[in-house]
Amino acid sequence: MNEKATFNAEVGYDDFSNFSIATNIAYQTVPGLTITPEIDYLDNFDVDNSDALGVNVRFQRTF
């Protein structure tokens, strides 16, 4: 996206009919500190047709 922010996405599907999507944006606030919010989605077609939504935030400090 720019020199401080990068966009990442992952899509998955397996033999058990699980479909998942994960997206995040890694943002470098200051040199050596990166904050990465992420949204995850899982759709389980095979067992009970249930959905799951998750949110993660990662703080990474590099020395």
PDB file of N, CA, C, O and CB in Angstrom:
ATOM      1  N   MET A   1       0.823  -1.185   0.000  1.00  0.00           N
ATOM      2  CA  MET A   1       0.000   0.000   0.000  1.00  0.00           C
ATOM      3  C   MET A   1       0.870   1.253   0.000  1.00  0.00           C
ATOM      4  O   MET A   1       0.729   2.114  -0.868  1.00  0.00           O
ATOM      5  CB  MET A   1      -0.938  -0.004   1.202  1.00  0.00           C
ATOM      6  N   ASN A   2       1.785   1.351   0.993  1.00  0.00           N
ATOM      7  CA  ASN A   2       2.765   2.427   0.978  1.00  0.00           C
ATOM      8  C   ASN A   2       3.976   1.954   1.775  1.00  0.00           C
ATOM      9  O   ASN A   2       4.066   0.775   2.114  1.00  0.00           O
ATOM     10  CB  ASN A   2       2.171   3.759   1.567  1.00  0.00           C
ATOM     11  N   GLU A   3       4.909   2.859   2.080  1.00  0.00           N
ATOM     12  CA  GLU A   3       6.142   2.430   2.744  1.00  0.00           C
ATOM     13  C   GLU A   3       5.942   2.027   4.211  1.00  0.00           C
ATOM     14  O   GLU A   3       6.800   1.353   4.780  1.00  0.00           O
ATOM     15  CB  GLU A   3       7.162   3.536   2.669  1.00  0.00           C
ATOM     16  N   LYS A   4       4.838   2.422   4.822  1.00  0.00           N
ATOM     17  CA  LYS A   4       4.569   2.066   6.221  1.00  0.00           C
ATOM     18  C   LYS A   4       3.523   0.968   6.387  1.00  0.00           C
ATOM     19  O   LYS A   4       3.485   0.326   7.437  1.00  0.00           O
ATOM     20  CB  LYS A   4       4.120   3.285   6.970  1.00  0.00           C
ATOM     21  N   ALA A   5       2.685   0.733   5.400  1.00  0.00           N
ATOM     22  CA  ALA A   5       1.592  -0.231   5.535  1.00  0.00           C
ATOM     23  C   ALA A   5       1.644  -1.276   4.427  1.00  0.00           C
ATOM     24  O   ALA A   5       1.864  -0.956   3.259  1.00  0.00           O
ATOM     25  CB  ALA A   5       0.237   0.488   5.516  1.00  0.00           C
ATOM     26  N   THR A   6       1.439  -2.524   4.817  1.00  0.00           N
ATOM     27  CA  THR A   6       1.354  -3.615   3.847  1.00  0.00           C
ATOM     28  C   THR A   6       0.069  -4.398   4.097  1.00  0.00           C
ATOM     29  O   THR A   6      -0.341  -4.592   5.242  1.00  0.00           O
ATOM     30  CB  THR A   6       2.602  -4.551   3.940  1.00  0.00           C
ATOM     31  N   PHE A   7      -0.557  -4.842   3.018  1.00  0.00           N
ATOM     32  CA  PHE A   7      -1.803  -5.608   3.075  1.00  0.00           C
ATOM     33  C   PHE A   7      -1.499  -7.067   2.771  1.00  0.00           C
ATOM     34  O   PHE A   7      -0.772  -7.365   1.823  1.00  0.00           O
ATOM     35  CB  PHE A   7      -2.860  -5.043   2.076  1.00  0.00           C
ATOM     36  N   ASN A   8      -2.052  -7.983   3.573  1.00  0.00           N
ATOM     37  CA  ASN A   8      -1.867  -9.413   3.364  1.00  0.00           C
ATOM     38  C   ASN A   8      -3.231 -10.092   3.385  1.00  0.00           C
ATOM     39  O   ASN A   8      -4.120  -9.688   4.135  1.00  0.00           O
ATOM     40  CB  ASN A   8      -0.925 -10.022   4.444  1.00  0.00           C
ATOM     41  N   ALA A   9      -3.395 -11.123   2.562  1.00  0.00           N
ATOM     42  CA  ALA A   9      -4.640 -11.891   2.538  1.00  0.00           C
ATOM     43  C   ALA A   9      -4.315 -13.359   2.290  1.00  0.00           C
ATOM     44  O   ALA A   9      -3.349 -13.691   1.604  1.00  0.00           O
ATOM     45  CB  ALA A   9      -5.614 -11.349   1.448  1.00  0.00           C
ATOM     46  N   GLU A  10      -5.146 -14.235   2.865  1.00  0.00           N
ATOM     47  CA  GLU A  10      -4.990 -15.674   2.679  1.00  0.00           C
ATOM     48  C   GLU A  10      -6.375 -16.297   2.561  1.00  0.00           C
ATOM     49  O   GLU A  10      -7.278 -15.977   3.334  1.00  0.00           O
ATOM     50  CB  GLU A  10      -4.184 -16.316   3.856  1.00  0.00           C
ATOM     51  N   VAL A  11      -6.531 -17.184   1.594  1.00  0.00           N
ATOM     52  CA  VAL A  11      -7.785 -17.906   1.394  1.00  0.00           C
ATOM     53  C   VAL A  11      -7.469 -19.392   1.427  1.00  0.00           C
ATOM     54  O   VAL A  11      -6.503 -19.841   0.810  1.00  0.00           O
ATOM     55  CB  VAL A  11      -8.483 -17.500   0.044  1.00  0.00           C
ATOM     56  N   GLY A  12      -8.288 -20.157   2.151  1.00  0.00           N
ATOM     57  CA  GLY A  12      -8.038 -21.587   2.250  1.00  0.00           C
ATOM     58  C   GLY A  12      -9.301 -22.416   2.104  1.00  0.00           C
ATOM     59  O   GLY A  12     -10.396 -21.968   2.444  1.00  0.00           O
ATOM     60  N   TYR A  13      -9.136 -23.639   1.590  1.00  0.00           N
ATOM     61  CA  TYR A  13     -10.220 -24.603   1.455  1.00  0.00           C
ATOM     62  C   TYR A  13      -9.602 -25.983   1.608  1.00  0.00           C
ATOM     63  O   TYR A  13      -8.527 -26.238   1.065  1.00  0.00           O
ATOM     64  CB  TYR A  13     -10.975 -24.454   0.076  1.00  0.00           C
ATOM     65  N   ASP A  14     -10.259 -26.877   2.337  1.00  0.00           N
ATOM     66  CA  ASP A  14      -9.667 -28.202   2.526  1.00  0.00           C
ATOM     67  C   ASP A  14     -10.655 -29.310   2.161  1.00  0.00           C
ATOM     68  O   ASP A  14     -11.778 -29.041   1.735  1.00  0.00           O
ATOM     69  CB  ASP A  14      -9.201 -28.372   3.976  1.00  0.00           C
ATOM     70  N   ASP A  15     -10.216 -30.564   2.336  1.00  0.00           N
ATOM     71  CA  ASP A  15     -11.028 -31.728   1.973  1.00  0.00           C
ATOM     72  C   ASP A  15     -12.273 -31.890   2.839  1.00  0.00           C
ATOM     73  O   ASP A  15     -13.198 -32.605   2.454  1.00  0.00           O
ATOM     74  CB  ASP A  15     -10.193 -32.974   2.066  1.00  0.00           C
ATOM     75  N   PHE A  16     -12.314 -31.241   4.000  1.00  0.00           N
ATOM     76  CA  PHE A  16     -13.459 -31.337   4.896  1.00  0.00           C
ATOM     77  C   PHE A  16     -14.473 -30.209   4.654  1.00  0.00           C
ATOM     78  O   PHE A  16     -15.351 -29.978   5.485  1.00  0.00           O
ATOM     79  CB  PHE A  16     -12.986 -31.311   6.346  1.00  0.00           C
ATOM     80  N   SER A  17     -14.358 -29.524   3.543  1.00  0.00           N
ATOM     81  CA  SER A  17     -15.252 -28.427   3.135  1.00  0.00           C
ATOM     82  C   SER A  17     -15.167 -27.221   4.060  1.00  0.00           C
ATOM     83  O   SER A  17     -16.146 -26.490   4.209  1.00  0.00           O
ATOM     84  CB  SER A  17     -16.683 -28.919   3.086  1.00  0.00           C
ATOM     85  N   ASN A  18     -14.029 -27.005   4.672  1.00  0.00           N
ATOM     86  CA  ASN A  18     -13.807 -25.792   5.469  1.00  0.00           C
ATOM     87  C   ASN A  18     -13.250 -24.708   4.556  1.00  0.00           C
ATOM     88  O   ASN A  18     -12.289 -24.933   3.821  1.00  0.00           O
ATOM     89  CB  ASN A  18     -12.833 -26.066   6.669  1.00  0.00           C
ATOM     90  N   PHE A  19     -13.858 -23.543   4.610  1.00  0.00           N
ATOM     91  CA  PHE A  19     -13.435 -22.399   3.816  1.00  0.00           C
ATOM     92  C   PHE A  19     -13.032 -21.289   4.779  1.00  0.00           C
ATOM     93  O   PHE A  19     -13.783 -20.956   5.695  1.00  0.00           O
ATOM     94  CB  PHE A  19     -14.569 -21.925   2.839  1.00  0.00           C
ATOM     95  N   SER A  20     -11.848 -20.717   4.574  1.00  0.00           N
ATOM     96  CA  SER A  20     -11.384 -19.672   5.484  1.00  0.00           C
ATOM     97  C   SER A  20     -10.754 -18.523   4.721  1.00  0.00           C
ATOM     98  O   SER A  20     -10.192 -18.694   3.639  1.00  0.00           O
ATOM     99  CB  SER A  20     -10.387 -20.240   6.488  1.00  0.00           C
ATOM    100  N   ILE A  21     -10.866 -17.347   5.320  1.00  0.00           N
ATOM    101  CA  ILE A  21     -10.255 -16.126   4.790  1.00  0.00           C
ATOM    102  C   ILE A  21      -9.612 -15.386   5.956  1.00  0.00           C
ATOM    103  O   ILE A  21     -10.209 -15.259   7.025  1.00  0.00           O
ATOM    104  CB  ILE A  21     -11.313 -15.219   4.051  1.00  0.00           C
ATOM    105  N   ALA A  22      -8.400 -14.904   5.746  1.00  0.00           N
ATOM    106  CA  ALA A  22      -7.722 -14.074   6.742  1.00  0.00           C
ATOM    107  C   ALA A  22      -7.116 -12.872   6.029  1.00  0.00           C
ATOM    108  O   ALA A  22      -6.456 -13.028   5.002  1.00  0.00           O
ATOM    109  CB  ALA A  22      -6.622 -14.886   7.509  1.00  0.00           C
ATOM    110  N   THR A  23      -7.334 -11.684   6.561  1.00  0.00           N
ATOM    111  CA  THR A  23      -6.747 -10.465   6.008  1.00  0.00           C
ATOM    112  C   THR A  23      -6.169  -9.628   7.134  1.00  0.00           C
ATOM    113  O   THR A  23      -6.705  -9.600   8.242  1.00  0.00           O
ATOM    114  CB  THR A  23      -7.797  -9.654   5.208  1.00  0.00           C
ATOM    115  N   ASN A  24      -5.072  -8.949   6.841  1.00  0.00           N
ATOM    116  CA  ASN A  24      -4.499  -8.043   7.829  1.00  0.00           C
ATOM    117  C   ASN A  24      -3.764  -6.912   7.139  1.00  0.00           C
ATOM    118  O   ASN A  24      -3.442  -6.979   5.953  1.00  0.00           O
ATOM    119  CB  ASN A  24      -3.556  -8.793   8.773  1.00  0.00           C
ATOM    120  N   ILE A  25      -3.510  -5.878   7.912  1.00  0.00           N
ATOM    121  CA  ILE A  25      -2.697  -4.747   7.465  1.00  0.00           C
ATOM    122  C   ILE A  25      -1.623  -4.530   8.514  1.00  0.00           C
ATOM    123  O   ILE A  25      -1.918  -4.205   9.664  1.00  0.00           O
ATOM    124  CB  ILE A  25      -3.564  -3.445   7.248  1.00  0.00           C
ATOM    125  N   ALA A  26      -0.376  -4.712   8.108  1.00  0.00           N
ATOM    126  CA  ALA A  26       0.755  -4.473   9.006  1.00  0.00           C
ATOM    127  C   ALA A  26       1.177  -3.011   8.838  1.00  0.00           C
ATOM    128  O   ALA A  26       1.538  -2.580   7.743  1.00  0.00           O
ATOM    129  CB  ALA A  26       1.957  -5.458   8.703  1.00  0.00           C
ATOM    130  N   TYR A  27       1.126  -2.267   9.926  1.00  0.00           N
ATOM    131  CA  TYR A  27       1.428  -0.833   9.875  1.00  0.00           C
ATOM    132  C   TYR A  27       2.599  -0.528  10.801  1.00  0.00           C
ATOM    133  O   TYR A  27       2.534  -0.803  12.000  1.00  0.00           O
ATOM    134  CB  TYR A  27       0.183   0.014  10.270  1.00  0.00           C
ATOM    135  N   GLN A  28       3.659   0.034  10.254  1.00  0.00           N
ATOM    136  CA  GLN A  28       4.837   0.401  11.032  1.00  0.00           C
ATOM    137  C   GLN A  28       4.650   1.828  11.545  1.00  0.00           C
ATOM    138  O   GLN A  28       4.775   2.792  10.790  1.00  0.00           O
ATOM    139  CB  GLN A  28       6.146   0.274  10.178  1.00  0.00           C
ATOM    140  N   THR A  29       4.348   1.948  12.841  1.00  0.00           N
ATOM    141  CA  THR A  29       4.071   3.264  13.417  1.00  0.00           C
ATOM    142  C   THR A  29       5.339   4.089  13.551  1.00  0.00           C
ATOM    143  O   THR A  29       5.368   5.255  13.156  1.00  0.00           O
ATOM    144  CB  THR A  29       3.402   3.118  14.778  1.00  0.00           C
ATOM    145  N   VAL A  30       6.376   3.499  14.101  1.00  0.00           N
ATOM    146  CA  VAL A  30       7.706   4.107  14.202  1.00  0.00           C
ATOM    147  C   VAL A  30       8.704   3.027  13.827  1.00  0.00           C
ATOM    148  O   VAL A  30       8.350   1.848  13.847  1.00  0.00           O
ATOM    149  CB  VAL A  30       7.990   4.686  15.653  1.00  0.00           C
ATOM    150  N   PRO A  31       9.945   3.380  13.483  1.00  0.00           N
ATOM    151  CA  PRO A  31      10.911   2.342  13.142  1.00  0.00           C
ATOM    152  C   PRO A  31      11.068   1.332  14.285  1.00  0.00           C
ATOM    153  O   PRO A  31      11.377   1.700  15.419  1.00  0.00           O
ATOM    154  CB  PRO A  31      12.268   2.973  12.803  1.00  0.00           C
ATOM    155  N   GLY A  32      10.847   0.049  13.963  1.00  0.00           N
ATOM    156  CA  GLY A  32      10.979  -1.014  14.944  1.00  0.00           C
ATOM    157  C   GLY A  32       9.693  -1.424  15.633  1.00  0.00           C
ATOM    158  O   GLY A  32       9.708  -2.387  16.400  1.00  0.00           O
ATOM    159  N   LEU A  33       8.580  -0.741  15.399  1.00  0.00           N
ATOM    160  CA  LEU A  33       7.301  -1.104  16.015  1.00  0.00           C
ATOM    161  C   LEU A  33       6.237  -1.259  14.925  1.00  0.00           C
ATOM    162  O   LEU A  33       5.919  -0.313  14.205  1.00  0.00           O
ATOM    163  CB  LEU A  33       6.864  -0.032  17.064  1.00  0.00           C
ATOM    164  N   THR A  34       5.697  -2.476  14.824  1.00  0.00           N
ATOM    165  CA  THR A  34       4.674  -2.787  13.830  1.00  0.00           C
ATOM    166  C   THR A  34       3.412  -3.259  14.542  1.00  0.00           C
ATOM    167  O   THR A  34       3.475  -4.120  15.419  1.00  0.00           O
ATOM    168  CB  THR A  34       5.177  -3.864  12.828  1.00  0.00           C
ATOM    169  N   ILE A  35       2.272  -2.698  14.167  1.00  0.00           N
ATOM    170  CA  ILE A  35       0.972  -3.099  14.697  1.00  0.00           C
ATOM    171  C   ILE A  35       0.191  -3.728  13.545  1.00  0.00           C
ATOM    172  O   ILE A  35       0.071  -3.145  12.468  1.00  0.00           O
ATOM    173  CB  ILE A  35       0.192  -1.874  15.326  1.00  0.00           C
ATOM    174  N   THR A  36      -0.345  -4.947  13.796  1.00  0.00           N
ATOM    175  CA  THR A  36      -1.036  -5.686  12.745  1.00  0.00           C
ATOM    176  C   THR A  36      -2.416  -6.135  13.214  1.00  0.00           C
ATOM    177  O   THR A  36      -2.512  -7.145  13.911  1.00  0.00           O
ATOM    178  CB  THR A  36      -0.205  -6.898  12.307  1.00  0.00           C
ATOM    179  N   PRO A  37      -3.488  -5.427  12.860  1.00  0.00           N
ATOM    180  CA  PRO A  37      -4.838  -5.937  13.114  1.00  0.00           C
ATOM    181  C   PRO A  37      -5.213  -6.940  12.021  1.00  0.00           C
ATOM    182  O   PRO A  37      -4.866  -6.761  10.854  1.00  0.00           O
ATOM    183  CB  PRO A  37      -5.874  -4.768  13.171  1.00  0.00           C
ATOM    184  N   GLU A  38      -5.933  -8.007  12.421  1.00  0.00           N
ATOM    185  CA  GLU A  38      -6.287  -9.070  11.484  1.00  0.00           C
ATOM    186  C   GLU A  38      -7.728  -9.494  11.705  1.00  0.00           C
ATOM    187  O   GLU A  38      -8.210  -9.530  12.837  1.00  0.00           O
ATOM    188  CB  GLU A  38      -5.340 -10.276  11.637  1.00  0.00           C
ATOM    189  N   ILE A  39      -8.416  -9.818  10.605  1.00  0.00           N
ATOM    190  CA  ILE A  39      -9.775 -10.353  10.651  1.00  0.00           C
ATOM    191  C   ILE A  39      -9.749 -11.742  10.009  1.00  0.00           C
ATOM    192  O   ILE A  39      -9.227 -11.915   8.908  1.00  0.00           O
ATOM    193  CB  ILE A  39     -10.797  -9.399   9.916  1.00  0.00           C
ATOM    194  N   ASP A  40     -10.323 -12.740  10.716  1.00  0.00           N
ATOM    195  CA  ASP A  40     -10.374 -14.121  10.238  1.00  0.00           C
ATOM    196  C   ASP A  40     -11.831 -14.571  10.130  1.00  0.00           C
ATOM    197  O   ASP A  40     -12.664 -14.234  10.971  1.00  0.00           O
ATOM    198  CB  ASP A  40      -9.578 -15.063  11.184  1.00  0.00           C
ATOM    199  N   TYR A  41     -12.119 -15.335   9.082  1.00  0.00           N
ATOM    200  CA  TYR A  41     -13.458 -15.877   8.878  1.00  0.00           C
ATOM    201  C   TYR A  41     -13.338 -17.346   8.514  1.00  0.00           C
ATOM    202  O   TYR A  41     -12.508 -17.716   7.684  1.00  0.00           O
ATOM    203  CB  TYR A  41     -14.224 -15.093   7.776  1.00  0.00           C
ATOM    204  N   LEU A  42     -14.166 -18.191   9.132  1.00  0.00           N
ATOM    205  CA  LEU A  42     -14.189 -19.624   8.846  1.00  0.00           C
ATOM    206  C   LEU A  42     -15.627 -20.053   8.617  1.00  0.00           C
ATOM    207  O   LEU A  42     -16.507 -19.743   9.420  1.00  0.00           O
ATOM    208  CB  LEU A  42     -13.545 -20.442  10.002  1.00  0.00           C
ATOM    209  N   ASP A  43     -15.868 -20.766   7.526  1.00  0.00           N
ATOM    210  CA  ASP A  43     -17.184 -21.317   7.228  1.00  0.00           C
ATOM    211  C   ASP A  43     -17.037 -22.834   7.136  1.00  0.00           C
ATOM    212  O   ASP A  43     -16.334 -23.341   6.263  1.00  0.00           O
ATOM    213  CB  ASP A  43     -17.778 -20.715   5.897  1.00  0.00           C
ATOM    214  N   ASN A  44     -17.697 -23.551   8.036  1.00  0.00           N
ATOM    215  CA  ASN A  44     -17.627 -25.004   8.094  1.00  0.00           C
ATOM    216  C   ASN A  44     -18.889 -25.569   7.464  1.00  0.00           C
ATOM    217  O   ASN A  44     -19.933 -25.628   8.113  1.00  0.00           O
ATOM    218  CB  ASN A  44     -17.459 -25.505   9.559  1.00  0.00           C
ATOM    219  N   PHE A  45     -18.805 -25.987   6.202  1.00  0.00           N
ATOM    220  CA  PHE A  45     -19.962 -26.499   5.474  1.00  0.00           C
ATOM    221  C   PHE A  45     -20.307 -27.929   5.882  1.00  0.00           C
ATOM    222  O   PHE A  45     -21.482 -28.298   5.890  1.00  0.00           O
ATOM    223  CB  PHE A  45     -19.703 -26.440   3.979  1.00  0.00           C
ATOM    224  N   ASP A  46     -19.316 -28.729   6.218  1.00  0.00           N
ATOM    225  CA  ASP A  46     -19.484 -30.167   6.369  1.00  0.00           C
ATOM    226  C   ASP A  46     -20.225 -30.572   7.643  1.00  0.00           C
ATOM    227  O   ASP A  46     -21.141 -31.391   7.582  1.00  0.00           O
ATOM    228  CB  ASP A  46     -18.146 -30.824   6.347  1.00  0.00           C
ATOM    229  N   VAL A  47     -19.849 -30.019   8.788  1.00  0.00           N
ATOM    230  CA  VAL A  47     -20.376 -30.509  10.064  1.00  0.00           C
ATOM    231  C   VAL A  47     -21.757 -29.940  10.366  1.00  0.00           C
ATOM    232  O   VAL A  47     -22.742 -30.678  10.357  1.00  0.00           O
ATOM    233  CB  VAL A  47     -19.419 -30.159  11.195  1.00  0.00           C
ATOM    234  N   ASP A  48     -21.840 -28.656  10.628  1.00  0.00           N
ATOM    235  CA  ASP A  48     -23.117 -28.075  11.023  1.00  0.00           C
ATOM    236  C   ASP A  48     -23.394 -26.741  10.335  1.00  0.00           C
ATOM    237  O   ASP A  48     -24.246 -25.973  10.782  1.00  0.00           O
ATOM    238  CB  ASP A  48     -23.152 -27.891  12.517  1.00  0.00           C
ATOM    239  N   ASN A  49     -22.680 -26.471   9.259  1.00  0.00           N
ATOM    240  CA  ASN A  49     -22.858 -25.237   8.500  1.00  0.00           C
ATOM    241  C   ASN A  49     -22.712 -24.002   9.394  1.00  0.00           C
ATOM    242  O   ASN A  49     -23.495 -23.057   9.292  1.00  0.00           O
ATOM    243  CB  ASN A  49     -24.226 -25.232   7.819  1.00  0.00           C
ATOM    244  N   SER A  50     -21.709 -24.021  10.262  1.00  0.00           N
ATOM    245  CA  SER A  50     -21.489 -22.909  11.185  1.00  0.00           C
ATOM    246  C   SER A  50     -20.421 -21.957  10.648  1.00  0.00           C
ATOM    247  O   SER A  50     -19.575 -22.337   9.839  1.00  0.00           O
ATOM    248  CB  SER A  50     -21.082 -23.435  12.570  1.00  0.00           C
ATOM    249  N   ASP A  51     -20.480 -20.730  11.113  1.00  0.00           N
ATOM    250  CA  ASP A  51     -19.516 -19.699  10.749  1.00  0.00           C
ATOM    251  C   ASP A  51     -18.781 -19.249  11.995  1.00  0.00           C
ATOM    252  O   ASP A  51     -19.296 -19.356  13.108  1.00  0.00           O
ATOM    253  CB  ASP A  51     -20.211 -18.500  10.058  1.00  0.00           C
ATOM    254  N   ALA A  52     -17.567 -18.744  11.799  1.00  0.00           N
ATOM    255  CA  ALA A  52     -16.806 -18.174  12.911  1.00  0.00           C
ATOM    256  C   ALA A  52     -16.097 -16.929  12.400  1.00  0.00           C
ATOM    257  O   ALA A  52     -15.602 -16.901  11.274  1.00  0.00           O
ATOM    258  CB  ALA A  52     -15.781 -19.210  13.503  1.00  0.00           C
ATOM    259  N   LEU A  53     -16.054 -15.909  13.232  1.00  0.00           N
ATOM    260  CA  LEU A  53     -15.385 -14.658  12.906  1.00  0.00           C
ATOM    261  C   LEU A  53     -14.462 -14.311  14.056  1.00  0.00           C
ATOM    262  O   LEU A  53     -14.863 -14.360  15.219  1.00  0.00           O
ATOM    263  CB  LEU A  53     -16.408 -13.510  12.637  1.00  0.00           C
ATOM    264  N   GLY A  54     -13.229 -13.962  13.735  1.00  0.00           N
ATOM    265  CA  GLY A  54     -12.263 -13.630  14.777  1.00  0.00           C
ATOM    266  C   GLY A  54     -11.485 -12.378  14.436  1.00  0.00           C
ATOM    267  O   GLY A  54     -11.317 -12.031  13.267  1.00  0.00           O
ATOM    268  N   VAL A  55     -11.012 -11.701  15.475  1.00  0.00           N
ATOM    269  CA  VAL A  55     -10.212 -10.492  15.313  1.00  0.00           C
ATOM    270  C   VAL A  55      -8.978 -10.625  16.200  1.00  0.00           C
ATOM    271  O   VAL A  55      -9.092 -10.962  17.378  1.00  0.00           O
ATOM    272  CB  VAL A  55     -11.036  -9.203  15.673  1.00  0.00           C
ATOM    273  N   ASN A  56      -7.811 -10.364  15.640  1.00  0.00           N
ATOM    274  CA  ASN A  56      -6.545 -10.404  16.368  1.00  0.00           C
ATOM    275  C   ASN A  56      -5.816  -9.087  16.166  1.00  0.00           C
ATOM    276  O   ASN A  56      -5.956  -8.440  15.129  1.00  0.00           O
ATOM    277  CB  ASN A  56      -5.667 -11.597  15.902  1.00  0.00           C
ATOM    278  N   VAL A  57      -5.035  -8.696  17.166  1.00  0.00           N
ATOM    279  CA  VAL A  57      -4.145  -7.540  17.034  1.00  0.00           C
ATOM    280  C   VAL A  57      -2.773  -7.973  17.525  1.00  0.00           C
ATOM    281  O   VAL A  57      -2.638  -8.502  18.628  1.00  0.00           O
ATOM    282  CB  VAL A  57      -4.679  -6.289  17.841  1.00  0.00           C
ATOM    283  N   ARG A  58      -1.761  -7.745  16.703  1.00  0.00           N
ATOM    284  CA  ARG A  58      -0.393  -8.144  17.037  1.00  0.00           C
ATOM    285  C   ARG A  58       0.477  -6.898  17.132  1.00  0.00           C
ATOM    286  O   ARG A  58       0.456  -6.040  16.249  1.00  0.00           O
ATOM    287  CB  ARG A  58       0.178  -9.137  15.980  1.00  0.00           C
ATOM    288  N   PHE A  59       1.241  -6.810  18.215  1.00  0.00           N
ATOM    289  CA  PHE A  59       2.231  -5.738  18.401  1.00  0.00           C
ATOM    290  C   PHE A  59       3.614  -6.385  18.323  1.00  0.00           C
ATOM    291  O   PHE A  59       3.912  -7.298  19.093  1.00  0.00           O
ATOM    292  CB  PHE A  59       2.024  -4.975  19.785  1.00  0.00           C
ATOM    293  N   GLN A  60       4.457  -5.924  17.404  1.00  0.00           N
ATOM    294  CA  GLN A  60       5.768  -6.516  17.224  1.00  0.00           C
ATOM    295  C   GLN A  60       6.833  -5.427  17.334  1.00  0.00           C
ATOM    296  O   GLN A  60       6.808  -4.435  16.605  1.00  0.00           O
ATOM    297  CB  GLN A  60       5.861  -7.245  15.865  1.00  0.00           C
ATOM    298  N   ARG A  61       7.762  -5.634  18.256  1.00  0.00           N
ATOM    299  CA  ARG A  61       8.872  -4.695  18.462  1.00  0.00           C
ATOM    300  C   ARG A  61      10.151  -5.342  18.001  1.00  0.00           C
ATOM    301  O   ARG A  61      10.458  -6.458  18.418  1.00  0.00           O
ATOM    302  CB  ARG A  61       8.985  -4.262  19.946  1.00  0.00           C
ATOM    303  N   THR A  62      10.908  -4.673  17.150  1.00  0.00           N
ATOM    304  CA  THR A  62      12.201  -5.145  16.656  1.00  0.00           C
ATOM    305  C   THR A  62      13.306  -4.271  17.232  1.00  0.00           C
ATOM    306  O   THR A  62      13.245  -3.043  17.158  1.00  0.00           O
ATOM    307  CB  THR A  62      12.244  -5.133  15.102  1.00  0.00           C
ATOM    308  N   PHE A  63      14.305  -4.910  17.800  1.00  0.00           N
ATOM    309  CA  PHE A  63      15.437  -4.180  18.397  1.00  0.00           C
ATOM    310  C   PHE A  63      16.632  -4.219  17.497  1.00  0.00           C
ATOM    311  O   PHE A  63      17.676  -3.660  17.832  1.00  0.00           O
ATOM    312  CB  PHE A  63      15.803  -4.753  19.756  1.00  0.00           C
TER     313      PHE A  63
END
